[in-house]
């Protein structure tokens, strides 16, 4: 009878830390190469294909993409690589709002 609680405790000890480490992040990327009405759609599609990406909004207004992702599954570098792979290099906006 005592084996079940011990097994549950061990499973909890191994699973909980990895779950707690995962966090949803949001980053705004500057994508200066967007120059036409279809560009945001192509950028959005490329970023959406990255595992761990939860949401993407791309806009021509300030040539940017805002990406929400699970940082346990992906990172900013992988997202940037997705845009670069389709010909739209990107970089995170600086904290002061500039690119």
N, C-alpha and C positions, 0 to 999 in steps of 0.2 A: 504493500500500500504506500510506502514512503517513496517508492521509485518515481511515481508520477509527479509529485511536487518537485522533486529534485530535477527531473527532466525539464519540467516547465520553467524552473528557475534558471537552468543552464541555457535554454532556448531564449529566454528573456534577456539574459546577460549578453548574449551574442547579437541578438536582433535589435534591441532597443538603441544601443549606441549608434548603429548605422542609420537607423531611422531618424534619430535626433540630429545627426550631422547634415542630413539632406535639408536644403532650404530652397524656397522659391526666390529667385533673384529677378530683378528687372534692370535692363540696361538700355540706354538710348544710344544708337549708333549713328554717326554721321556717314552718309553714303553720297558723297559729292558727285559721283558719276551718273546719278539718275538725271536724265535730261528730257524724258518724254513721258507721256501719260501711261504707257505700259510698263515703264521701269519699276514702279513700286510693286506691281503685281508679280513681276519676275523675282524681285528681291524677296518679297513675302513668301513666294512659293519655295525658293531655295532655302530660306531660313526655316520654314515649316518642316522641311524634310530632315532636319537635325534631330536626332533622338534626344528627348528631354525638353524640347521646346514646347511650351504650353500655349503661348499666344504671340502673335506678331501683328504689328500695325506699321505699315510703311507709307510715307507721304512725300509728295513733291513740295509741299509748302516750305519745309526747311531741309528737304533732302535727307530724311532720317528714317530710321526704323527703330521702333520700341519693341523690345523682345522680353518676354517673361519665360523663364526656364528653370528647370530643376537642376541645381548645381551639383547634385550627386550623379547626374546622367550626362551633363555636358558643361561647357565653359565658354567664356567670351571668345577665346581663340578659335574654337571649333565653329562658332557662329560666324566669326569674321572670315574664316576659311570658306564657308559656304557662299558668302557674297563674293569673295575674290574668285572662286571657281567659275562663277558665271560672268565675270568681268566687271564687278562692282566692288572694288576694295572699300573697306569700311573701317572706322575707328570709333572708340567710345567718345562721346561728348565729354569735355572737361567739366569738372564740378561747377565752374562758374557759368556754365551754359554755352560756352563757345565750343567750336569743334577743333 
